[in-house]
């Protein structure tokens, strides 16, 4: 089963989130693709790729039919990491409307807080195997 984390390649916070996940995903289960990339064009709808309030989408399953957005996406990715899965499981007990309200607040202010990049995040040589076009 492949798990793909789609992220806004121009968002500083999203790129930092990808860095965080890569550093802690010792089993390399997660794959990454910018919302602006070819994989996103193939697997996501136009709205999913351009909705700046979503900013991160996770697809899980062989056929790509399970799509998670906002707080569900982040928590799903965290559940793939040792130790962080316990925090993620605990946060899943918080009702989704409350989690998503917090997510929306950060998403709407992410460019003010973390700046918008001029170019998409470029993976290092060691990270390239984790990234999809």
TAZIFEN-V362370 format. One record per residue. N is the residue number from 1. RES is the residue in three letters. OMEGA is omega in degrees with one decimal (999 if undefined). D_LAST is the distance of its C-alpha to the last C-alpha in whole Angstrom. Layout:
# TAZIFEN-V362370
n: <N/N>
res: <RES/RES>
omega: <OMEGA/OMEGA>
d_last: <D_LAST/D_LAST>
This chain:
# TAZIFEN-V362370
n: <1/2/3/4/5/6/7/8/9/10/11/12/13/14/15/16/17/18/19/20/21/22/23/24/25/26/27/28/29/30/31/32/33/34/35/36/37/38/39/40/41/42/43/44/45/46/47/48/49/50/51/52/53/54/55/56/57/58/59/60/61/62/63/64/65/66/67/68/69/70/71/72/73/74/75/76/77/78/79/80/81/82/83/84/85/86/87/88/89/90/91/92/93/94/95/96/97/98/99/100/101/102/103/104/105/106/107/108/109/110/111/112/113/114/115/116/117/118/119/120/121/122/123/124/125/126/127/128/129/130/131/132/133>
res: <UNK/UNK/UNK/UNK/UNK/UNK/UNK/UNK/UNK/UNK/UNK/UNK/UNK/UNK/UNK/UNK/UNK/UNK/UNK/UNK/UNK/UNK/UNK/UNK/UNK/UNK/UNK/UNK/UNK/UNK/UNK/UNK/UNK/UNK/UNK/UNK/UNK/UNK/UNK/UNK/UNK/UNK/UNK/UNK/UNK/UNK/UNK/UNK/UNK/UNK/UNK/UNK/UNK/UNK/UNK/UNK/UNK/UNK/UNK/UNK/UNK/UNK/UNK/UNK/UNK/UNK/UNK/UNK/UNK/UNK/UNK/UNK/UNK/UNK/UNK/UNK/UNK/UNK/UNK/UNK/UNK/UNK/UNK/UNK/UNK/UNK/UNK/UNK/UNK/UNK/UNK/UNK/UNK/UNK/UNK/UNK/UNK/UNK/UNK/UNK/UNK/UNK/UNK/UNK/UNK/UNK/UNK/UNK/UNK/UNK/UNK/UNK/UNK/UNK/UNK/UNK/UNK/UNK/UNK/UNK/UNK/UNK/UNK/UNK/UNK/UNK/UNK/UNK/UNK/UNK/UNK/UNK/UNK>
omega: <179.1/176.9/-178.2/174.7/175.2/-176.8/176.3/-175.5/-179.9/-175.8/178.4/179.4/179.1/178.6/176.8/177.1/177.3/177.2/178.9/-178.8/-179.4/-177.4/-175.1/-179.4/-175.5/179.3/178.0/178.5/-176.3/171.9/-173.0/177.3/176.4/175.9/-179.0/-172.9/-178.4/179.5/177.6/178.7/-178.2/-170.9/-177.4/175.2/176.9/179.7/-179.9/-179.5/-172.8/-180.0/-175.9/178.4/178.4/174.0/175.6/177.5/176.6/173.5/179.3/173.6/-177.0/-174.4/177.4/-176.3/179.5/-178.6/178.5/-177.5/175.1/-174.2/177.8/-179.3/-179.3/-177.8/176.5/179.2/179.5/179.7/177.0/-176.3/174.8/-179.0/-179.0/179.9/179.1/175.9/-179.6/179.5/177.5/-179.5/176.2/176.3/176.0/-179.0/-177.2/179.8/177.8/178.1/-178.5/175.7/176.9/178.1/-179.2/179.4/178.4/-177.6/-178.8/-177.5/-172.6/-179.6/175.2/-175.7/-171.7/176.5/175.2/-179.7/177.7/-179.6/176.1/176.7/178.6/-179.7/174.8/179.5/179.8/-176.9/-171.8/-179.3/-179.8/-174.4/174.8/-177.7/999>
d_last: <18/15/15/11/12/11/12/13/12/15/17/19/20/17/15/19/18/15/17/20/18/17/20/22/20/22/21/17/17/14/11/9/6/8/10/9/6/5/6/8/10/10/12/13/16/17/19/17/14/17/20/20/22/20/17/16/15/15/15/17/19/18/18/16/19/20/19/20/20/22/24/24/20/21/24/22/19/22/24/22/23/27/29/27/27/31/31/28/30/33/31/31/34/34/34/31/32/33/30/28/31/30/26/27/29/27/24/26/27/24/24/27/27/24/23/21/19/18/15/12/12/11/11/14/14/16/13/10/11/10/7/4/0>
